Amino acid sequence: MPGELKLEYTEKWGYLPSLLKHYNIPISSQTLAFSKSSFQLTQIAPDAPRAIYFNDDVYVGWVNHGQYIEVATVDPQTGPVFYTLGQEDDHHYPVLEPQKEQCLVCHDTFQTNTPVPRLLMLSVLPNPDGNALKAAALITNDQSPFRERWGGWYVTGTHGKQQHLGNTIVRARADDIDDMKKFIARMDLSAGANLTDLSKRFDTKEYLSPHSDIVALMVLGHQTHVHNMITSGVYELRDAEEKGLSGKMNDIVKDAGERIVRAMLFAGETPLTEPVLGTSSFAAEFKSQGPRDKRGRSLRELDLQRRLLRYPLSYLVYSKSFDAMPGGLKDYVYRRFREILSGQDTSSDFARLSETDRKAIFEILKETKADF
């Protein structure tokens, strides 16, 4: 919420540690982006990455020696809401200032006349200064090919022979890149693979953590995607109601609902070909949260051998955004969950869910989500 916050100030990190504590965001969620992807872009470079921290509902961006801390909270009714927090000592009562227009220059889907805010996790081809070559970018989520993920980000962790764009500086001319995906397919990414120590890339002591954990990055990509699908659906329904399109409402609910269902049940998720292991305590802290059924199972349990989650239904089913979806949209999503998890829906979109997966997810939902 905007307004004054009672926070403690530190000389090294400003209000950052206190702000993370205020929002209950773990330091282990730290991911580091060195591409110039913030309005404080002059302060961001490969030797001075921007740190992003998150929990299920709040995202915090911190630039070393930056003027502001950037905050995005996911409002159940309006989606992402953007704020800045000044980094000068204000006697423990700094002000969280709303920042709509400036942030929506990038964080807008442009799908309707009304600005629809979105969260962005982009993969770029960064030059030695951190600028994206040709301003080309790929959205990163759990459906992205592993090789195309995290360009312009630091990545710590092991992932076997799988390769990604993280930790890589692209030393090429923009004119050499006609097709971003084809260019990536030709790149040698071995130097950035299976990196567990970033201290030779920049001064990690300037940050709360020396990690940019691969598991945190995978969770962040999934989570931002689901938040965006929910926000998009809510705005589409609201826009249709304002235009008096009651006759088309069923089709609009179906289209929006299917996107949410697919995102939350990991339809199209790129499978892992080898195990993934992070370098921080993020995985353990992530798994320790959330409700469990009487057998001790949780939707926050990680797999990391073949896929992200052991029970592939998004833990954001417990989020404020999911709970606040319009009744018709939420009913549709729940109905589709029941059809898919019961085995009634045998379409190829969900074929990767085994009978065991479906049964376990259904049982966990039934015990931990009262309105389901």
C-alpha positions in Angstrom: 0.0 0.0 0.0 1.3 3.5 -0.7 2.2 5.9 2.1 4.7 6.0 5.0 6.5 2.8 6.1 8.4 2.4 9.3 11.7 1.0 8.1 15.3 0.9 9.3 18.0 2.5 7.2 21.4 1.0 6.5 24.4 2.8 5.0 25.2 -0.1 2.6 21.8 -1.2 1.4 19.5 1.7 2.4 16.0 0.5 3.3 16.3 -2.8 1.4 16.8 -5.3 4.3 14.0 -3.7 6.3 11.6 -3.6 3.3 12.1 -7.3 2.6 11.4 -8.1 6.2 8.3 -5.8 6.0 6.9 -7.9 3.1 8.2 -11.2 4.4 10.4 -11.7 1.3 13.3 -14.1 1.7 16.8 -12.9 0.8 17.3 -16.3 -0.9 14.9 -15.2 -3.6 17.5 -12.8 -5.0 18.0 -13.0 -8.7 20.4 -10.6 -10.5 19.8 -9.0 -13.9 22.7 -7.1 -15.6 20.8 -6.0 -18.7 19.6 -2.4 -18.6 16.0 -3.3 -17.8 14.9 -0.5 -15.4 14.3 3.2 -15.5 17.5 3.4 -13.4 19.3 1.8 -16.4 22.4 4.1 -16.1 23.2 2.4 -12.8 22.9 -1.2 -14.2 25.7 -3.1 -15.9 27.4 -6.5 -15.9 29.6 -5.3 -13.0 26.6 -3.8 -11.2 23.5 -6.0 -11.7 20.1 -5.2 -10.4 18.7 -7.4 -7.7 15.1 -8.7 -7.7 13.5 -10.3 -4.7 10.0 -11.7 -4.5 7.4 -13.7 -2.7 3.9 -14.8 -4.0 2.5 -11.3 -4.1 5.3 -8.7 -4.0 8.4 -8.0 -6.2 11.2 -5.7 -5.1 14.0 -4.4 -7.4 17.2 -2.9 -5.9 19.9 -1.1 -7.9 23.3 -0.7 -6.2 23.7 3.0 -5.4 20.4 3.6 -7.0 18.1 6.5 -6.1 15.0 4.3 -5.6 13.9 0.8 -4.6 11.3 -0.4 -7.1 8.3 -2.3 -5.7 5.4 -4.1 -7.6 2.6 -5.5 -5.5 0.0 -7.7 -7.2 -3.4 -6.3 -6.3 -6.3 -8.8 -6.5 -8.5 -6.4 -8.5 -6.0 -4.4 -10.6 -3.0 -6.7 -11.1 0.5 -5.3 -10.6 0.8 -1.9 -9.0 4.1 -0.1 -9.2 5.8 2.1 -6.5 9.2 3.6 -5.8 10.8 4.1 -2.4 13.5 6.8 -2.1 16.9 5.6 -0.8 17.8 8.6 1.3 17.5 8.3 5.1 14.1 9.8 6.0 14.2 9.1 9.7 12.6 5.6 9.3 9.4 6.9 7.7 10.1 6.7 3.9 7.2 7.1 1.5 6.1 4.5 -1.0 5.2 6.5 -4.0 2.8 5.2 -6.7 4.4 5.1 -10.2 1.8 4.3 -12.8 2.6 6.1 -16.1 6.4 5.7 -16.0 6.3 2.0 -15.3 3.5 1.2 -17.7 5.6 2.4 -20.6 7.1 -1.1 -20.5 4.7 -3.0 -18.1 1.6 -2.7 -20.4 0.1 -5.5 -22.5 -1.5 -3.0 -24.9 -4.3 -5.5 -25.4 -7.2 -3.0 -24.7 -7.6 0.8 -24.6 -7.3 0.5 -20.8 -3.7 0.0 -19.7 -3.4 -3.6 -18.5 -0.3 -3.9 -16.3 1.9 -7.0 -16.6 5.1 -8.4 -15.0 8.1 -8.8 -17.3 10.8 -11.4 -17.2 12.8 -10.9 -20.4 15.7 -12.7 -22.0 17.9 -10.5 -24.1 21.2 -10.6 -25.9 23.3 -8.2 -23.7 26.4 -6.4 -25.0 29.4 -5.7 -22.7 27.5 -2.6 -21.4 24.4 -4.5 -20.6 22.4 -3.0 -23.5 20.1 -5.4 -25.4 21.3 -5.9 -29.0 18.6 -4.7 -31.4 16.3 -4.2 -28.4 15.1 -7.8 -29.1 13.7 -9.8 -26.1 12.0 -13.1 -25.4 9.4 -13.6 -22.6 10.8 -16.1 -20.1 8.5 -18.6 -18.3 8.3 -22.4 -17.8 7.4 -22.9 -21.5 10.5 -21.2 -22.8 13.2 -23.5 -24.2 15.9 -23.8 -21.6 18.5 -22.5 -24.0 16.6 -19.3 -24.6 16.2 -18.4 -20.9 17.9 -15.7 -18.8 19.8 -13.7 -21.3 21.0 -10.6 -19.4 20.7 -12.4 -16.0 23.3 -14.0 -13.8 22.5 -17.6 -13.0 24.0 -19.7 -10.2 23.4 -23.5 -10.0 24.1 -26.7 -11.9 22.0 -28.1 -14.7 24.1 -30.8 -16.4 24.5 -30.5 -20.2 21.4 -28.2 -20.5 22.5 -24.7 -21.5 21.0 -21.3 -21.1 21.8 -17.7 -22.0 22.6 -16.6 -18.5 26.0 -15.3 -17.5 26.8 -14.5 -21.1 28.0 -11.3 -22.7 27.3 -11.2 -26.5 30.2 -9.7 -28.4 28.5 -9.2 -31.8 27.2 -6.4 -33.9 23.5 -5.8 -34.0 23.7 -6.2 -37.8 24.8 -9.8 -37.3 21.5 -10.8 -35.7 18.7 -11.2 -38.2 16.7 -13.7 -36.2 17.2 -13.8 -32.4 16.3 -17.5 -32.0 18.5 -18.7 -34.8 21.4 -16.6 -33.5 20.9 -18.2 -30.0 20.9 -21.7 -31.6 24.4 -21.0 -33.0 25.9 -19.6 -29.8 28.5 -21.3 -27.7 27.0 -21.1 -24.2 29.4 -23.4 -22.4 31.2 -20.6 -20.5 28.0 -19.6 -18.7 26.9 -23.1 -17.8 26.9 -24.6 -14.3 28.3 -21.5 -12.7 28.2 -21.5 -8.9 30.4 -18.5 -8.0 29.8 -15.0 -9.4 32.7 -13.2 -7.5 34.8 -13.0 -10.6 32.1 -11.3 -12.5 31.4 -8.5 -10.0 31.7 -7.6 -6.3 29.2 -9.9 -4.7 29.8 -8.4 -1.3 27.8 -5.4 -2.4 24.7 -7.5 -2.3 22.6 -9.2 0.4 23.5 -12.6 -1.2 26.2 -13.8 -3.6 23.6 -15.9 -5.4 21.3 -15.6 -8.4 19.8 -19.0 -7.8 18.6 -21.0 -10.8 15.6 -22.4 -8.9 14.5 -18.9 -7.9 14.7 -17.9 -11.5 12.6 -20.8 -12.6 10.0 -20.1 -10.0 10.0 -16.4 -10.9 9.4 -17.2 -14.6 6.4 -19.4 -13.8 4.9 -17.1 -11.2 5.0 -13.9 -13.3 3.4 -15.8 -16.2 0.5 -17.0 -14.0 0.0 -13.6 -12.5 -0.2 -12.1 -16.0 -2.7 -14.6 -17.2 -5.0 -13.9 -14.2 -4.6 -10.1 -14.6 -5.3 -10.3 -18.3 -8.5 -12.4 -17.8 -9.8 -10.1 -15.1 -9.3 -7.0 -17.4 -10.9 -8.8 -20.4 -14.0 -9.6 -18.4 -14.2 -6.1 -17.0 -13.8 -4.5 -20.4 -16.5 -6.8 -21.9 -18.9 -5.8 -19.1 -18.3 -2.1 -19.6 -19.0 -2.5 -23.3 -22.2 -4.4 -22.7 -21.0 -7.6 -24.4 -23.1 -9.9 -22.3 -23.9 -12.1 -25.3 -20.2 -12.9 -25.8 -19.3 -13.3 -22.1 -19.3 -17.1 -22.1 -16.7 -17.1 -24.9 -14.6 -14.5 -23.2 -14.7 -16.4 -19.9 -13.7 -19.6 -21.8 -10.8 -18.0 -23.6 -9.4 -16.2 -20.5 -10.0 -19.3 -18.3 -8.2 -21.7 -20.6 -5.1 -19.5 -20.6 -5.2 -19.5 -16.8 -5.8 -23.3 -16.6 -2.9 -24.0 -19.0 -0.5 -21.8 -17.2 -1.4 -23.2 -13.8 -1.3 -26.8 -14.9 2.0 -26.3 -16.8 0.7 -27.1 -20.2 3.5 -26.8 -22.6 6.2 -26.8 -19.9 9.6 -27.4 -21.3 10.8 -30.7 -19.6 14.2 -30.8 -17.9 16.6 -33.3 -19.5 18.9 -33.3 -16.4 18.5 -32.4 -12.8 18.7 -28.8 -11.7 20.3 -27.7 -8.3 20.4 -24.2 -6.9 23.2 -22.6 -4.8 21.2 -20.9 -2.1 18.6 -21.8 0.5 15.7 -20.8 -1.8 14.5 -24.2 -2.6 14.3 -25.3 1.0 12.6 -22.1 2.1 10.1 -22.2 -0.8 9.1 -25.8 0.0 8.7 -25.1 3.7 5.7 -22.7 3.0 2.1 -23.3 2.1 -0.6 -25.8 3.3 -0.1 -29.5 3.3 -2.6 -32.3 3.1 -2.9 -35.0 5.8 -0.2 -37.0 4.0 2.2 -34.1 4.2 2.0 -33.3 0.5 2.2 -29.7 -0.8 1.9 -27.9 -4.1 5.1 -26.1 -3.3 7.2 -29.3 -3.4 9.8 -29.1 -6.1 10.8 -31.8 -8.6 13.8 -30.3 -10.4 14.6 -33.7 -12.1 12.1 -33.7 -14.9 10.1 -30.5 -14.3 9.7 -27.6 -11.8 7.1 -28.9 -9.4 6.5 -32.4 -8.1 2.8 -31.9 -8.2 2.3 -29.6 -11.3 -0.5 -27.3 -10.3 0.6 -23.8 -9.4 0.8 -22.9 -5.8 -0.7 -19.5 -6.8 -4.0 -21.3 -6.4 -3.7 -20.0 -2.8 -2.9 -16.4 -3.8 -5.0 -13.4 -3.2 -5.2 -12.8 -7.0 -6.7 -16.3 -7.6 -9.2 -16.0 -4.8 -10.4 -12.6 -6.0 -11.1 -13.6 -9.6 -14.6 -12.8 -10.8 -17.0 -15.6 -9.8 -17.7 -16.8 -13.3 -14.0 -17.0 -14.3 -13.0 -18.8 -11.1 -15.9 -21.2 -11.5 -14.8 -22.0 -15.0 -11.2 -22.6 -13.9 -12.3 -24.9 -11.0 -14.5 -26.8 -13.4 -11.7 -27.3 -15.8 -9.4 -28.4 -13.0 -11.9 -31.1 -12.0 -12.3 -32.3 -15.6 -8.6 -32.6 -16.1 -7.7 -34.0 -12.8 -10.5 -36.6 -12.9 -9.2 -37.8 -16.3 -12.4 -36.7 -18.0 -10.3 -34.4 -20.2 -7.8 -36.5 -22.1 -6.6 -33.8 -24.5 -2.9 -33.6 -25.5 -2.4 -30.3 -23.7 -2.4 -32.2 -20.4 -1.1 -35.6 -21.5 2.1 -35.2 -19.5 0.0 -35.4 -16.3 0.1 -39.0 -15.3 -2.8 -40.7 -13.6 -0.8 -40.5 -10.4 -0.1 -36.8 -10.8 -3.8 -36.1 -11.4 -4.9 -38.1 -8.4 -2.3 -36.5 -6.0 -3.1 -32.9 -7.2 -6.8 -33.5 -6.8 -6.4 -34.9 -3.3 -4.1 -32.0 -2.2 -6.5 -29.4 -3.6 -9.5 -31.1 -2.0 -7.9 -31.0 1.4 -6.1 -27.6 1.3 -8.4 -25.4 -0.8 -11.8 -25.1 0.9 -13.8 -23.5 -1.9 -12.6 -26.2 -4.4 
